[in-house]
Each structure stands twice: as C-alpha cells, then as structure tokens.
Amino acid sequence: MLDVTVIEDAEAAAASLDPMRARLLAELGEPMSAAALAARVGLPRQKVNYHLRTLERHGLVELVGERRKGNMTERLLRATAASYVISPLALAGLQPDPDRHRDALSARWLLAIAARLVRDVGALISGAARANKRLATYALDGEVTFASAADRAAFIEELTAGVGALVRKYHADPAGGGRAHRVVIAVHPAVKRETLDNDSPESEPGAPARPDTPGEIEA
C-alpha cells in the first residue's frame, strides 16, 4: 500500500470524488470484505459491491486475498494508497499553465506552479513504476516566523540571490548529456487548521501587497 498516489485519469478522479466511494477508500486502509464494509458504512452489500467494482476498475482498490465463509468465497480488498492527489492531467485542457503569466509575487502563479509539480511528479512516479526504477527526488519543507513584512522581503531577496548563485554554479550545458531538473521554492503564510475550516487568512497588518523583491530565478 502506497503512502500517497496521484490520480491522472478523469474517470478515476470522478470515481474518487463520489462521497460514498471516498468514504469506502478511507475505510479500506486495511483489507476488508464487502460485507464488513457494508456493515460499517450502513449500505446494502450489493451497493457496496457496485462501488468497489468501480474503484477496482480504476485502480483505486486492489484484491489482497480471499477467504472461505460458509459456502462462499469473500474477496478482501484494500485501497491502493493511504492518500490520493488528483493531478491537473485529469482536467485535460483546464490545467493551469505557469508559463502563461509568470509572476513570482502572485499567489495564483504559486498555485499554478504547485499544480504543475503535482502533474510532473505524478507522471514521473508512474513512469518509474512501469520501468521498475527508483525515482531520484528531494524536498525541503519548513516554517519560519518573520518579525515584519520588511524581514520577509529581505529573506526572499537573499533566498533568490543564494539559490540563483547555486543554479549558476551547477547548471551545465544541456548538450553535455546531463538531465534537466526543475527547482521549485515557495514562501507563503502558514495555514492553521481552523483557517481551512472557516475563512481565508487575513492580510498581515501593514504588509505591502507586493514587496519589492526579485522575481524568478534564472539559470
């Protein structure tokens, strides 16, 4: 069972977004039969079987075993992942294009970058799985508290300069046979759990909407 997987197919995405099927996926963190699931979610077994067949057809659940129960054989199913992320590929022509409006200080551009990250890494994971190869990736995640908007702007300026220097140092001529890697760095206000359940975070008092900081990092 994978920790997280990316759904790229539109029909699979639609299947996962059905409220009852999403509930079944959440329950299937451990192998379970349709009868046991039906008792847990309060649906007839036949209806649960219908949902499970749909999820199995789209690769969201898998058969992990069978057992005899009376004169019947029960199929034991489990979700293929503990968590699912829907790729922008599932939206076909509606997926965001970060190259359309490049603006390092735009939250919506950051969202488009994040969507591309999900799409690209999802495709890489699928390709690596088909080739039975490991995928070399790296991620850095942390949190910093700024005393003021001015400190935040200074941090972004130094971050841009520092990463830009590293890019210039290690960037090789593509003609030399090296493999291109994408570097994504994001800075945004931390989101509290209650914020996700209620209103969006308020703007920081006195914080400029668009601080005068460098834009994108060029190689």
C-alpha positions in Angstrom: 0.0 0.0 0.0 1.5 3.3 -1.1 1.5 6.3 1.2 0.2 8.6 -1.5 -0.5 8.3 -5.2 -1.6 10.6 -8.0 -4.8 10.1 -9.9 -4.3 11.2 -13.5 -7.4 9.8 -15.2 -10.5 11.9 -15.3 -12.9 9.0 -14.7 -10.8 7.7 -11.8 -10.8 11.2 -10.3 -14.6 11.4 -10.7 -14.9 8.0 -9.0 -12.8 9.0 -6.1 -14.8 12.2 -5.6 -18.1 10.5 -5.1 -18.8 10.9 -1.3 -19.6 7.3 -0.6 -16.6 6.0 -2.6 -14.3 8.4 -0.9 -15.7 7.0 2.4 -15.0 3.5 1.3 -11.4 4.4 0.3 -10.9 5.9 3.7 -12.2 2.7 5.4 -10.0 0.4 3.2 -6.7 1.3 4.9 -6.8 -2.4 5.9 -8.1 -5.4 4.0 -11.9 -5.7 4.3 -14.7 -7.6 2.6 -17.8 -6.0 1.0 -20.0 -7.4 3.8 -17.8 -5.9 6.5 -17.7 -2.6 4.7 -21.5 -2.6 4.3 -22.0 -3.0 8.0 -19.5 -0.2 8.7 -21.0 2.4 6.3 -24.6 1.3 6.6 -25.3 0.4 3.0 -26.6 -2.9 1.4 -23.7 -5.2 0.5 -24.9 -5.2 -3.2 -24.5 -1.4 -3.4 -21.1 -1.5 -1.7 -20.0 -4.2 -4.2 -21.1 -1.9 -7.0 -18.9 0.9 -5.7 -16.0 -1.4 -5.0 -16.1 -2.7 -8.6 -15.9 0.8 -9.9 -13.0 1.7 -7.6 -11.2 -1.5 -8.5 -11.7 -0.9 -12.2 -9.9 2.5 -11.8 -7.0 1.0 -9.8 -8.0 2.7 -6.5 -8.6 -0.5 -4.6 -7.0 -3.9 -5.1 -7.6 -7.5 -4.3 -5.2 -8.7 -1.5 -6.8 -12.0 -0.6 -9.7 -14.3 -0.4 -11.3 -16.4 2.4 -14.0 -19.0 2.7 -17.1 -18.1 4.6 -19.6 -20.8 4.6 -20.3 -21.8 1.1 -19.0 -18.5 -0.3 -15.6 -17.0 -1.0 -15.1 -13.5 0.3 -12.8 -11.1 -1.6 -10.7 -9.0 0.6 -10.0 -5.5 -0.8 -7.7 -2.7 0.2 -7.1 0.8 -1.0 -4.0 1.1 -3.2 -2.8 4.1 -1.3 -3.4 5.8 2.1 -3.9 9.2 0.4 -4.8 10.3 -3.2 -4.0 13.5 -5.0 -5.8 14.4 -8.2 -3.4 15.5 -11.0 -4.2 18.5 -13.2 -4.0 16.0 -16.1 -7.4 14.9 -15.0 -8.7 18.3 -16.1 -7.3 18.0 -19.6 -7.4 21.4 -21.3 -8.3 23.2 -18.0 -5.0 22.5 -16.2 -3.1 25.7 -15.3 -0.1 26.8 -17.3 2.5 28.6 -15.1 4.3 29.9 -18.2 1.2 31.9 -19.3 1.6 34.6 -16.7 5.0 34.4 -14.8 4.7 36.5 -11.6 6.8 35.4 -8.6 4.7 37.5 -6.3 1.4 36.2 -7.4 -0.4 33.6 -5.1 -2.2 32.3 -8.2 1.0 31.8 -10.0 2.3 29.9 -7.0 -0.8 27.7 -7.2 -0.2 27.0 -10.9 3.4 26.1 -10.1 2.2 23.7 -7.3 -0.3 22.1 -9.8 2.5 21.6 -12.3 4.6 20.0 -9.6 1.8 17.5 -8.8 1.3 16.8 -12.5 5.0 16.3 -13.3 5.9 14.3 -10.2 2.8 12.1 -10.7 3.9 11.4 -14.2 7.4 10.6 -13.1 6.2 8.2 -10.4 4.0 6.4 -13.0 6.9 6.1 -15.4 9.4 4.9 -12.8 6.9 2.3 -11.6 6.4 1.0 -15.2 10.1 0.8 -15.7 10.7 -0.7 -12.3 13.2 2.0 -11.4 13.8 4.3 -8.5 13.0 8.0 -8.9 15.5 10.5 -7.6 13.8 13.4 -5.9 14.4 15.8 -3.0 12.1 18.0 -1.0 12.7 20.6 1.7 9.8 21.7 4.0 10.0 24.0 7.0 8.5 27.0 8.6 10.0 30.4 9.5 8.4 33.3 11.5 9.1 36.8 10.3 9.1 39.7 12.7 7.9 42.1 10.0 7.0 42.3 6.3 10.4 44.0 5.8 12.1 40.9 7.2 10.1 38.7 4.9 11.1 40.8 1.8 14.7 40.7 2.9 14.5 36.9 3.3 13.1 36.5 -0.2 15.7 38.7 -1.7 18.6 36.7 0.0 16.9 33.4 -0.9 16.6 34.4 -4.5 20.2 35.5 -4.7 21.5 32.4 -2.9 19.6 29.9 -5.0 20.4 31.8 -8.1 24.1 31.5 -7.3 23.7 27.8 -6.8 21.9 27.4 -10.1 24.6 29.3 -12.0 27.3 27.2 -10.3 25.8 23.8 -11.1 23.9 24.4 -14.3 25.5 22.5 -17.1 25.2 22.8 -20.9 22.3 20.5 -21.9 24.3 19.4 -24.9 26.7 17.7 -22.5 24.2 14.9 -21.8 23.1 15.9 -18.3 19.5 15.6 -17.2 17.5 18.8 -16.5 15.9 19.1 -13.0 13.2 21.6 -12.0 13.8 23.7 -8.8 10.7 25.0 -7.0 10.9 27.1 -3.9 7.8 28.6 -2.3 7.1 31.0 0.5 3.6 31.6 1.8 1.9 32.3 5.1 1.4 29.1 7.2 -2.3 27.9 7.2 -3.8 26.9 10.5 -6.3 24.1 10.8 -9.2 26.3 11.8 -8.5 28.6 8.8 -9.1 25.7 6.4 -12.4 25.1 8.1 -13.5 28.7 8.1 -12.4 31.9 6.4 -9.3 32.6 4.4 -6.3 34.1 6.4 -6.4 37.9 6.8 -3.7 40.1 5.3 -0.9 40.9 7.6 -1.4 44.4 9.1 0.9 46.8 7.4 2.3 44.3 5.0 2.7 45.5 1.4 0.7 43.6 -1.1 3.7 43.3 -3.5 7.0 43.8 -1.8 9.9 45.0 -4.0 11.8 41.7 -4.3 13.5 40.0 -7.2 11.3 37.9 -9.5 12.2 34.5 -10.8 15.5 32.6 -10.6 17.2 32.4 -14.0 19.8 29.7 -14.7 
